[in-house]
Amino acid sequence: MSGDIAQTAGKTKSKSKALFGEAFCAYERMVAWRYLRSRRREAFISVIAGFSFVGIMLGVATLIIVMAVMNGFRGELIDRILGVNGHMMVQPIDEPFKDYNDLAIRIAGVEGVKYAIPMINGQALVSGYRDSGTGALVRGIRAEDLTKLGVVSDNIQSGDLVGFAAGEGVAIGSRLASNLGLVAGDTIKLISPEGDVTPLGVTPRIKSYPVSAIFEIGMSEYDASMIFMPLPEAQLYFNSDGLVQSIELFVDNPDEIDSLRPLIEQAADRQIFITDWRQQNRTFFSALEVERNVMFMILTLIVLVAALNIVSGLIMLVKDKGHDIAILRTMGATSGAILRIFFMTGAAIGITGTFAGVILGVIVCWNIESIRQFFSWLSGTTLFNPELYFLSQLPADMNLGETLTVIFMAIGLSFLATLIPAWRASRLDPVDALRYE
């Protein structure tokens, strides 16, 4: 008799092991899926699960969109800033650059240096058709060197560089032309405080130049204040005949400029002072990096709040399913099986919400400029005004590493939020749960 009982108990134990012993088995997935489905009696719990799903989706999508826009914003600024300004600037120490042509040729021969462009920089007051005046940055550059600056030569809105190459005209930014009421072919007047020395003192130098070309870089600060002038004419205008103030270098890899410093100093064969784009724009790009990191931490709180909704929803589900848990335990389900059932229930919300957020974020990033234009039209205002944000379009540049970080972070928070209620479910005592049934 005792042998039959032992044999029956052994068969029951083996059946229970077949049903519940395998981790994440089909039975556990089935029960977890049943708990996810909405029923009339559990409508409130389903609403909480829905809010958790939507919260994680919106949090992940917002993180991806914001990080992509900030990456695009930084990338566009770097492209435009470094498209006009050199990656490295070489300036004299002991005496001015008189042999700048030979010096530029020697430096351009260094491996890794694309261009070496002699330049003169000066400031002037400019006025145009409306007799309105504004300040401008005048840059003297050779015509063949200006064509190498693709961000300028490839974005000529009107006119051409023929007059510039002949030394008879200047190229100005589109916003500066608009502010002064100028078009290609008009005359722009330049007034420099560093003028001619006369017996009566220094008189400002006033000279007019035809506008040969109007360009649009896409960065409002440059388009509203920059003028390119032929180098020989700039040397005469700024009393620097036969001299340049600096030689700006454009390199193949701006992030590896430190390795080029000793080679450039050796090629120069004279005392020079070198600054690079990181030193010139350190404060600006440091502020962008701090803002980017702070935004990531703040927006992560959205995902955290959604994960807390998973906790509250699962705790209510555990309390509601106490009777079911007790029956499963009496049938042979282990505490680990119960834990896995409720873990899968909460994890399913986190995983589906995360990937739905990724899809939403990618769609928005691909159409960010169209969305900006739509909301600008809808509100009747200019969102992301170029006068304030420097760029004429809203860029978005998704980074694979950052996107994966957002995905793993959201899934990790969801898993952590699921563990506590799942553990509580696994510790439920069947006797207490069925005592008053």
Secondary structure as GFF3:
##gff-version 3
##sequence-region A 1 437
A	DSSP	alpha_helix	2	20	.	.	.	ID=ss1
A	DSSP	alpha_helix	26	36	.	.	.	ID=ss2
A	DSSP	three_ten_helix	40	42	.	.	.	ID=ss3
A	DSSP	alpha_helix	43	84	.	.	.	ID=ss4
A	DSSP	beta_strand	88	92	.	.	.	ID=ss5
A	DSSP	alpha_helix	100	108	.	.	.	ID=ss6
A	DSSP	beta_strand	113	127	.	.	.	ID=ss7
A	DSSP	beta_strand	133	141	.	.	.	ID=ss8
A	DSSP	alpha_helix	143	146	.	.	.	ID=ss9
A	DSSP	alpha_helix	150	153	.	.	.	ID=ss10
A	DSSP	beta_strand	156	159	.	.	.	ID=ss11
A	DSSP	alpha_helix	162	165	.	.	.	ID=ss12
A	DSSP	beta_strand	170	173	.	.	.	ID=ss13
A	DSSP	alpha_helix	174	180	.	.	.	ID=ss14
A	DSSP	beta_strand	187	198	.	.	.	ID=ss15
A	DSSP	beta_strand	201	215	.	.	.	ID=ss16
A	DSSP	alpha_helix	220	223	.	.	.	ID=ss17
A	DSSP	beta_strand	226	230	.	.	.	ID=ss18
A	DSSP	alpha_helix	231	237	.	.	.	ID=ss19
A	DSSP	beta_strand	246	251	.	.	.	ID=ss20
A	DSSP	three_ten_helix	254	260	.	.	.	ID=ss21
A	DSSP	alpha_helix	261	268	.	.	.	ID=ss22
A	DSSP	beta_strand	272	276	.	.	.	ID=ss23
A	DSSP	alpha_helix	277	280	.	.	.	ID=ss24
A	DSSP	alpha_helix	282	320	.	.	.	ID=ss25
A	DSSP	alpha_helix	322	330	.	.	.	ID=ss26
A	DSSP	alpha_helix	335	366	.	.	.	ID=ss27
A	DSSP	alpha_helix	368	379	.	.	.	ID=ss28
A	DSSP	alpha_helix	386	389	.	.	.	ID=ss29
A	DSSP	alpha_helix	400	426	.	.	.	ID=ss30
A	DSSP	alpha_helix	430	434	.	.	.	ID=ss31
###
